[in-house]
C-alpha cells in the first residue's frame, strides 16, 4: 500500500488519478480549491480531501505536513493541479501570468522540496515517486497560451532537474504530457475530432491515470527524469494546410 498525495484531485485528470490509486487499495489524499467537488470525490472514493489553494505556500505545506505526521511518510506525490487562463497576449495581465505559473509550476517545486526535506530528516530512501503533469503544449502552442506554455515548459525542465537532485532519496521524478483529453462534459466531440488522432480517438482521463500508475510501480524505477507524451500520436503527425 502506497501513501499518495495528489494536487487538484476534485475533477478531470486529478479525479481519475484519485480514483485509480484508491481502487488499488492505496492510502490517498488530495487537495483542491473546489471544496464541493473535493468532498464529493472523497466520499465516493474513501479518500482524504483537504481544501487548499496551492498558490498559498504555507497552506500547501500544511497539507503535506499533516500527511507526514499522520502517515509517517508520503510515498507518491502527483503534481496535477493546473489552470489555463488563455487570453490574447494584448489582454493578459502580469498578474494573470503569475497566477498560472504559481499554480502549475511553483506548486510542484513546493511539494517536491517538502518531500525531499522530509526524507532527509527521517532517513527514508526506500521508495519514492513524483509524477508531474506536463502537457504537449510544452513544445507546441496556439495563440494566447503564453502563461500555460511557460508553466508546462517549466514542468518539463523541473522534472529532469528534480530527478537528479532527489536521486539520493530514491525518489524518481517523471512527467506525463497529455494531449487532447476529454474532461469537459459540455464538450461535444465530433467524428473528425477522433479521426484526427492516429489512435482514432480523443483521450480519456483514464489514459493518464494508467500512465501514472505505471510510473509509480516499484519495479519501474529505471524510468526517471522523463516526460512521457500521451496524446494518441498527434505530436508525431505531419500536418499540412489543405
C-alpha positions as CSV (number, residue, x, y, z in Angstrom):
1,X,0.0,0.0,0.0
2,X,1.4,3.4,-1.1
3,X,0.7,6.7,0.6
4,X,-0.3,9.1,-2.2
5,X,-0.9,12.8,-2.3
6,X,-2.4,14.4,-5.4
7,X,-2.9,18.1,-6.1
8,X,-6.0,19.2,-8.0
9,X,-7.9,16.0,-7.4
10,X,-11.5,17.2,-7.4
11,X,-12.2,16.9,-11.1
12,X,-10.7,15.9,-14.5
13,X,-7.4,14.1,-14.6
14,X,-6.8,14.6,-10.9
15,X,-10.1,12.9,-10.1
16,X,-9.2,10.0,-12.4
17,X,-5.9,9.5,-10.6
18,X,-7.5,9.7,-7.1
19,X,-10.0,7.0,-8.2
20,X,-7.3,4.8,-9.8
21,X,-4.9,4.9,-6.9
22,X,-7.7,4.4,-4.4
23,X,-9.0,1.4,-6.4
24,X,-5.7,-0.3,-5.9
25,X,-6.0,-0.1,-2.1
26,X,-3.6,2.8,-1.6
27,X,-4.0,5.4,1.1
28,X,-4.9,8.6,-0.9
29,X,-5.2,12.2,0.0
30,X,-5.7,15.2,-2.3
31,X,-6.2,18.9,-2.3
32,X,-8.2,21.3,-4.4
33,X,-9.7,24.8,-4.3
34,X,-13.1,23.3,-5.3
35,X,-14.5,22.3,-1.9
36,X,-17.8,20.9,-3.1
37,X,-16.2,18.8,-5.8
38,X,-13.5,17.6,-3.5
39,X,-16.0,16.5,-0.8
40,X,-17.9,14.5,-3.5
41,X,-14.8,12.8,-4.8
42,X,-13.6,12.0,-1.3
43,X,-17.0,10.5,-0.3
44,X,-17.1,8.4,-3.5
45,X,-13.6,7.0,-3.2
46,X,-12.9,6.8,0.6
47,X,-10.0,9.2,0.3
48,X,-9.0,12.3,2.3
49,X,-9.8,15.7,0.9
50,X,-8.0,18.9,2.1
51,X,-9.2,22.2,0.7
52,X,-6.2,24.3,-0.4
53,X,-5.2,26.9,-2.8
54,X,-1.7,25.6,-4.0
55,X,-0.6,29.2,-4.7
56,X,-0.6,29.6,-0.9
57,X,2.8,28.1,0.0
58,X,2.0,27.8,3.7
59,X,-1.4,26.2,3.2
60,X,0.1,23.7,0.8
61,X,2.9,22.8,3.1
62,X,0.4,22.4,6.0
63,X,-1.4,19.8,3.9
64,X,1.8,17.9,3.4
65,X,2.9,18.2,7.0
66,X,-0.4,16.8,8.1
67,X,0.0,13.8,6.0
68,X,3.6,13.3,7.1
69,X,2.5,13.5,10.7
70,X,-0.5,11.1,10.3
71,X,1.0,8.7,7.8
72,X,4.7,8.8,8.9
73,X,5.8,9.5,5.3
74,X,4.5,10.2,1.8
75,X,5.5,7.7,-0.9
76,X,4.0,9.4,-4.0
77,X,3.3,13.0,-4.9
78,X,1.4,13.7,-8.1
79,X,1.6,17.4,-9.1
80,X,-1.5,17.5,-11.2
81,X,-3.1,20.9,-10.5
82,X,-3.3,23.3,-13.4
83,X,-5.0,26.3,-14.8
84,X,-5.0,27.7,-18.3
85,X,-6.4,31.3,-18.3
86,X,-6.0,31.6,-22.1
87,X,-6.2,35.2,-23.3
88,X,-4.8,37.2,-26.2
89,X,-1.3,38.5,-25.2
90,X,-2.6,42.1,-25.6
91,X,-5.2,41.4,-22.9
92,X,-3.4,39.1,-20.4
93,X,-2.1,40.8,-17.3
94,X,1.2,40.1,-15.5
95,X,-1.0,39.0,-12.6
96,X,-2.7,36.5,-14.8
97,X,0.6,35.2,-16.0
98,X,1.9,35.0,-12.4
99,X,-1.1,33.1,-11.2
100,X,-0.7,30.4,-13.9
101,X,3.0,30.0,-13.1
102,X,2.3,29.8,-9.3
103,X,-0.5,27.3,-9.8
104,X,1.1,25.0,-12.4
105,X,4.8,25.2,-11.7
106,X,5.6,26.8,-8.4
107,X,3.4,24.4,-6.5
108,X,5.3,21.4,-8.0
109,X,8.5,22.8,-6.6
110,X,7.0,23.3,-3.2
111,X,5.7,19.7,-2.9
112,X,8.9,18.2,-4.2
113,X,11.1,20.3,-1.9
114,X,8.9,19.2,1.0
115,X,9.2,15.6,0.2
116,X,13.0,15.9,-0.2
117,X,13.3,17.7,3.2
118,X,11.1,15.1,4.9
119,X,13.1,12.2,3.5
120,X,16.4,13.9,4.5
121,X,15.1,14.3,8.1
122,X,13.7,10.8,8.5
123,X,16.4,9.0,6.5
124,X,13.9,7.1,4.3
125,X,15.5,6.1,1.0
126,X,13.4,3.0,0.3
127,X,10.8,4.2,-2.3
128,X,9.5,7.4,-3.7
129,X,7.8,8.8,-6.7
130,X,6.9,12.2,-8.0
131,X,4.8,12.5,-11.2
132,X,4.3,15.9,-12.7
133,X,1.6,16.8,-15.1
134,X,3.1,18.5,-18.1
135,X,1.3,19.0,-21.5
136,X,2.1,18.6,-25.2
137,X,1.9,22.4,-25.2
138,X,5.4,22.5,-23.6
139,X,6.6,22.1,-27.2
140,X,3.7,23.3,-29.4
141,X,1.3,26.1,-29.0
142,X,-1.8,28.1,-30.0
143,X,-2.2,31.9,-29.7
144,X,-2.9,33.2,-26.2
145,X,-1.3,30.4,-24.2
146,X,1.9,32.0,-23.0
147,X,1.4,31.5,-19.3
148,X,0.3,27.9,-19.7
149,X,3.0,27.0,-22.2
150,X,5.7,28.7,-20.0
151,X,4.5,26.7,-16.9
152,X,4.5,23.4,-18.8
153,X,7.9,24.1,-20.3
154,X,9.0,24.8,-16.7
155,X,7.5,21.4,-15.6
156,X,9.4,19.7,-18.3
157,X,12.7,21.2,-17.1
158,X,11.9,21.0,-13.4
159,X,11.2,17.2,-13.8
160,X,14.7,16.3,-15.1
161,X,16.3,18.7,-12.6
162,X,14.4,17.1,-9.7
163,X,15.3,13.6,-10.9
164,X,19.0,14.3,-10.3
165,X,18.6,16.3,-7.0
166,X,16.2,13.7,-5.5
167,X,18.2,10.6,-6.5
168,X,19.9,10.3,-3.1
169,X,16.4,9.8,-1.6
170,X,15.5,7.1,-4.1
171,X,12.7,9.3,-5.5
172,X,12.2,9.0,-9.2
173,X,10.7,12.0,-10.9
174,X,8.8,11.8,-14.2
175,X,6.2,13.9,-16.1
176,X,3.2,13.0,-18.2
177,X,2.4,15.3,-21.2
178,X,-1.2,14.7,-22.1
179,X,-2.6,15.8,-25.5
180,X,-6.3,16.3,-26.0
181,X,-8.1,14.7,-23.1
182,X,-11.9,14.8,-22.9
183,X,-12.6,16.2,-19.4
184,X,-15.3,18.8,-20.1
185,X,-18.7,17.1,-20.1
186,X,-20.1,20.0,-22.1
187,X,-17.6,19.5,-24.9
188,X,-19.3,17.7,-27.8
189,X,-16.8,15.5,-29.7
190,X,-17.2,15.1,-33.5
191,X,-16.1,12.1,-35.6
192,X,-13.4,14.2,-37.1
193,X,-12.0,15.0,-33.6
194,X,-11.4,11.3,-33.1
195,X,-10.2,10.7,-36.6
196,X,-7.6,13.5,-36.2
197,X,-5.7,11.2,-33.8
198,X,-3.6,8.4,-35.2
199,X,-5.1,6.3,-32.4
200,X,-8.5,7.2,-33.8
201,X,-9.9,8.7,-30.6
202,X,-9.7,11.6,-28.2
203,X,-8.1,10.8,-24.9
204,X,-9.9,10.0,-21.7
205,X,-8.7,10.8,-18.1
206,X,-8.1,7.1,-17.6
207,X,-5.4,7.1,-20.2
208,X,-3.4,9.5,-17.9
209,X,-4.3,7.7,-14.7
210,X,-3.0,4.4,-16.1
211,X,0.3,6.0,-17.0
212,X,0.6,7.5,-13.5
213,X,0.0,4.0,-12.0
214,X,2.7,2.6,-14.3
215,X,5.3,5.2,-13.3
216,X,4.6,4.5,-9.6
217,X,5.1,0.8,-9.8
218,X,8.1,-0.1,-7.7
219,X,9.8,-2.1,-10.4
220,X,9.7,0.8,-12.8
221,X,12.4,2.8,-11.1
222,X,14.6,2.8,-14.3
223,X,12.2,5.3,-15.9
224,X,13.5,8.5,-14.4
225,X,13.7,12.2,-15.4
226,X,11.4,11.6,-18.4
227,X,8.4,13.4,-19.9
228,X,6.1,10.8,-21.5
229,X,3.7,12.1,-24.1
230,X,0.2,10.6,-24.1
231,X,-1.6,12.1,-27.0
232,X,-2.8,9.4,-29.4
233,X,0.2,10.1,-31.7
234,X,-0.8,13.7,-32.6
235,X,2.6,15.2,-32.0
236,X,4.1,12.7,-34.4
237,X,1.7,13.6,-37.2
238,X,2.9,15.8,-40.1
239,X,0.2,18.4,-40.8
240,X,-0.1,20.4,-44.0
241,X,-2.7,23.0,-44.9
242,X,-5.4,21.6,-47.1
